[in-house]
Amino acid sequence: MRTAIRALAITAAAALTVTGLAACSSGSSGSAGDSKTLTYWASNQGTSLQNDKEVLTPVLKKFTKETGIKVNLQVIGWNDLQTKIQTAVTSGQGPDVVNIGNTWATSLQATGAFQEYGDSEMKAIGGADKFGKVALSTGGAPGKTVTSVPLYGLAYGLYYNKAMFKAAGVEAPTTWEDLTADAKKLTTGGKYGFTIAGGSYTENAHFAFITSAQNGGEWFDKDGKPTFTEKGNVDGIKRYLDLMQSDKVVNTSNAQYDNGTQAVSDFANGKAAMMLTQNNANATITSQGMKTDEFGVVPFPTTADGADIASFPAGINLSIFKNTKNKDGALKFVKYMTSADTQTTLDKPYSALPVLAAAADSVTDEQTKTFLDIYNNKAKPLPLVPAEDQFESTVGKAMNDMFAKIATGGTVSDSDIKTALQTAQDQVSQANG
């Protein structure tokens, strides 16, 4: 999705229409045939929907000044975005251009509702070569023409509070075993070693993927059929659940955290010493008073004998609805949003990783370099199959229930996990014939 994910972005809320930008009629697309107007659904990337409005409004006004095309903007929270996109696909009543969590790219591509970036479309937005190879690989299924292009790059990293680590006499962990041992030392005096969004299905699905990938687990076979009950998947989820269950380094209240903001707030306010989250959390952390030199970031550690996988190449992509009445304007907008100048403008407030090939060479910030290394060298793509979104929703929601059970005094065994994954697998199999 996230994600984006956050996916990725982290605040859940209803759509916010930016005032002062042109409104559109409700035709089959936002432009309703008006070549001078576009409707754009943006994902919530900042600290709030209002913050996104403040960041994007001057950028969109500049586009209008350059092209004469007005933009009707809606910023949509991550808990609502996927449902709104799916409704738009079904009804035909959608925007011209939409941000998607790049983990949804293959699933949305399979609907046939989105414009392919073929040779002419790719040329119109500045050419495929301007994008980084890993970033562009998130645009759809392997071997098919992409239906989304990268806008903001994201990766997961392990954040740690430097002062709390120093006081406990521990270093940033390099293995899972170090992480749990350190987290136990840091869980003291009403503070915890780790914080999570245990009630967020997207976050839970992402961590299920990462921990199982470290174990060599796969969620789908080569034919795209679900293999949820593999031992690597069960073990990966158990390891993650045990942060709250047996290790007791996560506050049971985290089971109620249904978006990443709450966990980030715990970290920023010194209630927890570590968290696993995406690089766009920096804006929220600093907005709550924690300075960038007070925390560090390292790759999410694997087990001593596990695969060196710390994330997936997360982020936000741009897609154009195929039924837009303003394809030329939409392509101009995508070109503008993925231009070097606009990317430079937006990457800073959104703490995004550069998706343009040339931009990576100019990065000097050490934290950004760490995230770029994770993104380019320690990231495994989420399943590139049409049912990927169903994996996130079924497995993620099953984990919500597991954390809720643990938080209320229950126990979740390997057998319980396998049973829940079998149910999720059956749901996906039935939904796909």
C-alpha positions in Angstrom: 0.0 0.0 0.0 1.1 0.0 1.8 0.4 0.9 1.5 1.2 1.8 1.6 0.7 1.5 2.5 1.5 3.5 5.4 1.1 2.7 4.1 1.9 4.1 4.5 0.9 7.4 5.2 -0.6 7.1 8.5 -3.7 9.2 9.4 -7.1 7.7 8.8 -9.9 10.2 7.9 -12.5 11.1 5.4 -11.8 12.8 2.2 -10.9 16.5 2.4 -11.6 18.7 -0.6 -9.2 21.5 -1.1 -11.0 24.8 -1.2 -10.0 27.3 -3.8 -9.3 24.7 -6.5 -11.9 24.1 -9.2 -14.7 21.7 -8.5 -15.8 19.2 -11.1 -19.1 17.6 -12.1 -19.7 13.9 -11.4 -19.3 12.3 -14.8 -17.5 9.0 -15.5 -14.4 10.8 -14.4 -13.6 13.9 -12.5 -13.0 16.0 -15.6 -16.3 15.1 -17.2 -14.9 16.1 -20.5 -13.4 19.4 -19.4 -9.9 19.6 -20.8 -9.1 22.4 -18.4 -9.9 20.5 -15.2 -8.7 17.4 -13.5 -9.8 15.5 -10.3 -6.9 14.1 -8.3 -7.2 11.8 -5.3 -4.1 12.1 -3.2 -3.2 9.7 -0.4 -2.5 11.1 3.1 1.3 11.5 3.2 1.8 14.2 5.8 1.0 14.6 9.4 -2.7 15.2 8.8 -5.1 15.8 5.9 -4.8 19.6 6.6 -1.0 19.3 6.3 -1.4 17.6 2.9 -3.6 20.4 1.8 -1.0 22.9 2.8 1.8 21.0 1.1 0.0 20.2 -2.2 -2.0 23.4 -2.8 0.9 25.6 -3.9 2.3 22.7 -6.0 -1.0 22.3 -7.8 -1.5 26.0 -8.3 1.9 26.1 -10.0 0.8 23.3 -12.3 -2.4 25.3 -13.1 -0.3 28.4 -13.8 2.0 26.5 -16.2 -0.7 24.5 -18.0 -4.0 26.3 -17.5 -5.4 23.0 -16.1 -7.2 23.4 -12.7 -7.0 20.5 -10.2 -9.7 19.4 -7.9 -7.9 17.8 -5.0 -9.2 15.3 -2.5 -6.8 13.9 0.2 -8.0 10.6 1.4 -6.9 8.6 4.5 -5.4 5.2 4.1 -8.3 3.4 5.8 -10.6 4.7 3.1 -8.5 5.0 0.0 -8.6 1.4 -1.2 -12.3 1.1 -0.7 -12.9 4.3 -2.6 -10.7 3.2 -5.5 -12.5 -0.2 -5.7 -15.9 1.6 -5.7 -14.7 3.9 -8.4 -13.5 0.9 -10.5 -16.9 -0.7 -10.2 -19.1 2.4 -10.7 -17.0 4.2 -13.2 -17.4 7.3 -11.0 -13.8 8.2 -10.1 -11.1 10.8 -10.5 -8.8 11.3 -13.4 -5.6 10.6 -11.5 -5.2 8.8 -8.2 -2.4 7.9 -5.8 -2.2 4.2 -5.0 -0.2 2.2 -2.6 2.3 0.5 -4.9 1.5 -2.8 -3.3 -1.9 -2.6 -4.9 -0.5 -2.0 -8.4 -0.9 -5.6 -9.7 -4.4 -6.0 -8.2 -5.6 -2.8 -9.6 -3.9 -3.5 -13.0 -6.0 -6.7 -13.2 -9.2 -4.7 -13.1 -8.5 -3.2 -16.5 -9.7 0.2 -15.2 -6.4 2.0 -15.5 -4.5 3.5 -18.4 -1.4 1.6 -19.5 1.8 3.6 -19.7 2.7 2.3 -23.2 5.4 3.8 -25.3 3.5 6.9 -26.2 2.2 7.5 -22.7 5.6 6.9 -21.1 7.2 9.3 -23.6 4.5 11.9 -22.7 5.5 11.8 -19.0 9.3 12.0 -19.7 10.3 8.5 -20.4 10.8 5.3 -18.3 14.6 6.0 -18.0 14.0 8.8 -15.6 12.7 6.5 -12.9 14.9 4.2 -10.7 14.8 0.6 -11.7 13.4 -0.7 -8.4 10.8 2.1 -8.2 9.5 1.5 -11.7 9.3 -2.3 -11.0 6.4 -1.6 -8.6 4.1 -0.5 -11.5 2.4 -3.8 -12.2 2.8 -7.4 -12.8 6.1 -8.7 -14.3 6.0 -8.8 -18.1 3.0 -6.5 -18.4 2.8 -2.8 -19.3 2.7 -0.8 -16.1 -0.5 1.0 -15.1 1.2 3.1 -12.4 4.4 5.0 -12.1 6.3 5.8 -8.9 5.7 9.1 -7.1 7.1 8.7 -3.6 9.5 6.0 -2.4 9.2 4.4 1.0 10.9 1.6 3.0 10.6 0.2 6.4 13.4 0.9 8.9 13.9 0.2 12.6 13.8 3.5 14.5 15.5 3.6 17.9 15.7 6.3 20.7 19.4 7.1 21.1 19.1 8.3 24.7 17.0 5.3 25.9 19.5 3.0 24.2 22.5 4.7 25.9 20.8 4.6 29.3 20.2 0.9 28.9 23.7 0.2 27.7 22.7 -1.3 24.4 23.6 -0.8 20.8 21.3 -0.7 17.7 20.4 -4.4 17.0 21.7 -6.2 14.0 19.9 -9.5 14.6 16.4 -10.4 15.7 17.9 -12.0 18.8 19.6 -8.7 19.6 16.4 -6.9 19.1 14.3 -8.9 21.5 17.1 -8.9 24.1 17.5 -5.2 23.9 13.7 -4.6 23.9 13.5 -6.6 27.2 16.1 -4.4 28.8 14.3 -1.3 27.6 10.9 -2.4 28.9 11.0 -0.8 32.3 9.4 1.9 34.4 6.2 1.9 32.4 8.1 2.3 29.1 8.4 -0.4 26.5 11.1 -1.7 24.2 8.9 -1.7 21.1 5.6 -0.2 19.8 3.4 -1.4 16.9 0.1 -0.7 15.2 -1.4 -4.0 16.3 -4.9 -3.0 15.1 -3.9 -1.9 11.6 -4.5 -4.7 9.1 -2.2 -3.1 6.5 0.7 -2.7 9.0 0.2 -6.3 10.3 0.1 -7.7 6.7 3.3 -5.9 5.9 5.1 -7.2 8.9 3.8 -10.7 8.3 5.3 -10.5 4.8 8.7 -9.2 6.0 9.2 -11.6 8.9 8.1 -14.6 6.8 10.3 -13.5 3.9 13.2 -13.6 6.4 12.2 -17.2 7.1 12.0 -18.1 3.4 8.2 -18.1 3.4 6.1 -17.4 0.3 2.4 -16.4 0.2 1.6 -17.5 -3.4 3.0 -20.1 -5.7 4.2 -19.6 -9.2 0.6 -19.9 -10.5 -0.7 -17.2 -8.2 -2.4 -19.6 -5.8 -2.2 -18.8 -2.1 0.2 -20.8 0.1 -0.6 -19.0 3.4 -0.1 -21.9 5.7 3.6 -22.5 4.8 5.8 -23.0 7.9 7.9 -19.9 7.1 4.7 -17.8 7.2 3.4 -19.2 10.4 6.8 -18.8 12.1 7.2 -15.3 10.9 3.8 -14.2 12.3 4.5 -16.0 15.6 7.8 -14.2 16.0 6.0 -10.9 15.4 3.1 -11.7 17.7 5.5 -12.8 20.5 6.8 -9.2 20.8 3.6 -8.7 22.7 2.8 -12.2 23.8 5.9 -13.9 25.3 8.6 -11.3 25.0 6.2 -8.7 26.6 8.1 -5.8 25.1 5.0 -4.2 23.5 2.2 -2.6 25.5 -1.0 -4.6 25.1 -2.8 -1.3 24.4 -1.1 -1.4 21.0 -3.6 -3.9 19.9 -6.1 -1.0 19.6 -3.7 1.1 17.4 -5.5 1.0 14.1 -3.1 3.3 12.3 0.6 4.0 12.4 0.2 7.5 13.9 -0.4 6.2 17.4 2.7 4.0 17.5 4.8 6.8 16.1 3.4 9.1 18.8 4.5 6.6 21.5 8.0 6.6 20.0 8.2 10.3 19.6 7.1 10.9 23.2 9.5 8.4 24.8 6.9 5.7 25.7 8.7 3.2 23.5 12.3 2.8 22.5 11.9 1.2 19.1 9.4 0.9 16.2 9.4 -0.5 12.7 7.9 2.0 10.3 8.4 3.7 7.0 10.6 6.7 6.4 7.7 9.1 6.0 7.2 8.9 9.8 9.9 11.5 10.2 7.5 14.3 9.7 5.2 13.1 12.4 8.1 12.4 14.8 9.6 15.9 14.5 6.2 17.6 14.6 5.8 16.2 18.1 9.1 17.7 19.3 11.6 14.9 18.8 14.7 16.1 17.0 16.2 14.1 14.1 19.5 13.7 16.0 17.7 12.1 18.9 16.8 8.9 17.0 18.6 6.6 14.6 17.5 4.2 11.9 18.9 0.8 11.0 17.6 -2.0 8.8 15.0 -4.2 10.4 17.1 -7.2 11.7 16.6 -10.8 10.7 17.3 -13.9 12.7 20.9 -15.1 12.9 20.3 -17.6 10.1 17.6 -15.6 8.2 17.5 -13.9 4.8 18.7 -10.3 4.8 15.3 -8.8 4.0 14.3 -5.7 5.9 11.4 -4.3 3.9 9.7 -4.4 0.5 10.0 -1.5 -2.0 7.1 0.4 -0.6 5.7 3.7 -1.8 3.1 5.6 -3.7 2.4 5.4 -7.4 0.3 7.5 -9.8 -2.4 5.9 -11.9 -4.8 7.3 -14.5 -8.3 6.0 -14.8 -8.8 4.7 -18.3 -12.2 6.4 -18.6 -10.8 9.9 -18.0 -12.1 12.4 -20.5 -8.9 14.4 -20.2 -6.1 11.9 -20.9 -3.7 14.5 -22.3 -4.2 16.7 -19.2 -3.7 13.7 -16.9 -0.5 12.8 -18.6 0.8 16.4 -18.3 -0.1 16.2 -14.6 1.8 12.9 -14.1 4.8 14.4 -15.9 4.7 17.4 -13.7 4.3 15.5 -10.4 7.3 13.2 -11.4 9.5 16.0 -12.6 12.7 16.7 -10.8 11.6 20.1 -9.5 8.3 18.8 -8.1 9.9 15.7 -6.6 12.4 17.9 -4.8 9.6 20.1 -3.5 7.5 17.2 -2.2 10.1 14.7 -1.0 11.2 16.9 1.9 7.9 17.5 3.7 6.9 13.9 3.1 10.2 12.4 4.0 10.0 10.4 0.8 12.8 8.5 -0.9 13.6 9.7 -4.4 12.1 7.6 -7.2 14.0 9.4 -10.0 17.3 7.7 -11.0 19.3 10.9 -11.0 18.1 12.1 -7.6 19.6 9.2 -5.6 23.1 10.3 -6.4 22.5 13.7 -4.7 21.4 12.3 -1.4 23.7 13.3 1.5 21.6 12.7 4.6 22.7 9.6 6.4 19.2 8.4 7.4 18.0 8.8 3.8 21.0 6.8 2.6 20.1 4.1 5.1 16.6 3.9 3.7 17.8 4.0 0.1 20.1 1.1 0.8 17.2 -0.9 2.3 14.9 0.1 -0.6 17.4 -0.9 -3.3 19.3 -3.8 -1.7 17.3 -5.3 1.2 13.8 -5.2 -0.1 11.7 -8.1 -1.5 8.6 -7.1 -3.5 5.2 -8.1 -2.1 3.5 -10.8 -4.1 3.1 -9.5 -7.7 -0.2 -11.3 -8.2 -3.8 -9.9 -8.7 -4.9 -11.3 -5.3 -2.2 -9.4 -3.4 -4.7 -7.0 -1.9 -6.7 -9.9 -0.6 -3.6 -11.3 1.1 -3.2 -7.9 2.9 -6.8 -7.7 4.0 -7.4 -11.3 5.0 -4.0 -12.0 6.7 -3.8 -8.5 8.2 -7.3 -8.7 9.7 -6.6 -12.1 11.1 -3.6 -10.7 12.9 -5.7 -7.8 14.3 -7.8 -10.5 15.9 -4.7 -12.4 17.2 -3.3 -9.3 18.8 -6.7 -8.5 20.3 -6.8 -12.0 21.8 -3.3 -11.6 23.3 -4.2 -8.1 24.7 -7.1 -9.6 26.6 -5.1 -12.3 28.2 -5.4 -15.1 25.6 -2.7 -17.1 24.0 -2.0 -17.6 20.3 -0.2 -20.8 19.3 1.4 -21.9 16.1 -1.7 -24.1 15.6 -4.0 -21.1 16.0 -2.0 -19.1 13.5 -2.1 -21.9 10.9 -5.9 -22.3 11.4 -6.4 -18.5 10.9 -4.2 -18.6 7.8 -6.1 -21.6 6.4 -9.3 -19.6 6.8 -7.7 -16.6 5.0 -6.3 -18.9 2.3 -9.8 -20.4 1.7 -11.4 -17.0 1.4 -8.8 -15.9 -1.2 -9.1 -19.2 -3.1 -12.9 -19.0 -3.1 -12.9 -15.4 -4.3 -10.6 -16.3 -7.2 -12.4 -19.4 -8.3 
